[in-house]
């Protein structure tokens, strides 16, 4: 892969073996105030049911499951009516993010569960936050880049770089274990490494410190399956970091949302002109 080098590999921080999480979340009881799910369609409803299984089995403790969807009649609506712990928040994702930014402490214990098939929601959140805090204009960079050699690597017309190490269709409930569910062989890859190499490619030339890295970690395991999520504290910290770099005058930042096997990267160009 262009841009990868021995020097770059030597700078990687040590991580646990494949199939283990950095802070031991997997397979242990997790307590959080709320799990917040992006979208109330088929995937969102599935995740709600999985979390309810985890609560019933005693693997997780939640005050509330919040599902954010623009439609009051989405598939989760029926679940929300039947389950007091489930709440449907009727809102678009960007308007919901404004509430999150306005009250960071109120969401500090919560987990964001992104949608597997959706626009790059967190990139939109970062765009809005950077523009709000800096007064600068942010545009999505759509210039083509050289794709890494992966089973799936594609750049969409709106600029997103979609990546997957999966050599086929993944099971819906795959927890990305040490043994790949498709190949039945050792999973040797980590998408964080792939993204780190891509970011420093000559045709991207992104400063790694200017890329918000949102790792979607699998962390609850009811019935040997789970959902993956990103702590809101991570979303705040990573967004604040790239906002600071934008204020310092960098011309481009990036947003990467990824798990161990899949990822999306969006490049953002900072216009050093105030919004009118």
Secondary structure, DSSP 8 states (H G I E B T S, - for coil): -TT--HHHHHTS-----TTS-TTS-TTS-EEEEEEEEE-SSHHHHHHHHHHHHHHHTTSEEEEEEEEEES-TTSTHHHHHHH-TTEEEEES-HHHHHHHHHHTTGGGTT-EEE--SSSS-HHHHHHHHHHHHHH-EEEEE--------SSSEEEE-TTS-EEEE--SS---TT----SB-TTT-SB----HHHHHHHHHTSTTT---GGGEEEEE-EE---GGG---EEEEHHHHHHHHHHHHHHHHTT-SEEEEEEE-SSEEEEEEEEEEEEE--
